[in-house]
Amino acid sequence: MSLTPDEITEINLLCQFNLANTLEGLKIHQHEATAEVVRSAERLHARGLTTQADGGYLTSLGLDAAEHAQALLTILRTN
């Protein structure tokens, strides 16, 4: 099983959330972000992982997903 480019972009976006402060969200600016990032943010919102289509805050499901994504990166980056 391989990850699609869309899934990789979504995981990268989840990894940008600050888990130490759940009151800190993300704002995806359409004029600054790539089209792929904008679409990924919209898909995360459609799946109920974020509160806004342009980022916002993590929902409880989104927090779980971001924690798993960031934990996986930590494991993979450990020598």
C-alpha positions in Angstrom: 0.0 0.0 0.0 1.4 3.3 -1.0 0.3 6.8 -0.1 -1.2 9.0 -2.7 0.2 12.6 -3.3 -3.0 13.9 -1.8 -2.6 11.8 1.4 1.0 13.0 1.8 -0.1 16.6 1.5 -2.9 16.0 4.1 -0.4 14.3 6.5 2.1 17.2 6.0 -0.7 19.6 6.8 -1.7 17.7 10.0 1.9 17.8 11.0 1.9 21.6 11.0 -0.5 21.8 13.9 1.0 22.7 17.2 -0.1 19.8 19.5 1.3 21.7 22.6 -1.3 24.4 22.1 -4.7 23.2 20.7 -5.9 26.8 20.8 -3.4 27.5 18.0 -4.9 26.8 14.6 -3.8 27.2 11.0 -4.9 29.7 8.4 -4.4 28.6 4.7 -4.2 31.7 2.6 -5.3 30.8 -1.0 -3.1 33.5 -2.5 0.0 32.1 -0.7 -0.5 28.4 -0.5 -0.3 25.9 -3.3 -3.5 24.6 -4.9 -2.6 21.2 -3.4 -2.4 22.6 0.1 -5.7 24.5 -0.3 -7.5 21.3 -1.5 -5.9 19.3 1.3 -7.2 21.7 3.9 -10.7 21.5 2.3 -10.6 17.7 2.4 -9.5 17.6 6.0 -12.4 19.9 6.8 -14.9 17.7 4.8 -13.7 14.7 6.8 -14.4 16.5 10.1 -10.7 16.8 11.1 -10.6 20.7 11.1 -13.1 23.3 12.0 -12.7 25.4 8.8 -12.1 24.7 5.1 -9.1 27.0 5.2 -7.5 25.4 8.3 -9.0 26.5 11.6 -8.6 24.3 14.6 -8.4 20.6 15.0 -11.5 18.7 16.0 -11.1 15.9 18.5 -10.8 13.5 15.5 -8.3 15.8 13.9 -6.3 16.0 17.1 -6.1 12.2 17.1 -5.0 12.1 13.5 -2.4 14.9 14.0 -1.0 13.1 17.0 -0.6 9.9 15.1 0.9 11.6 12.1 3.4 13.5 14.2 4.3 10.4 16.2 4.9 8.5 13.0 7.3 11.2 11.8 9.1 11.2 15.1 9.6 7.4 14.8 10.7 7.6 11.2 13.2 10.4 11.9 14.8 8.7 14.8 18.2 7.2 13.9 
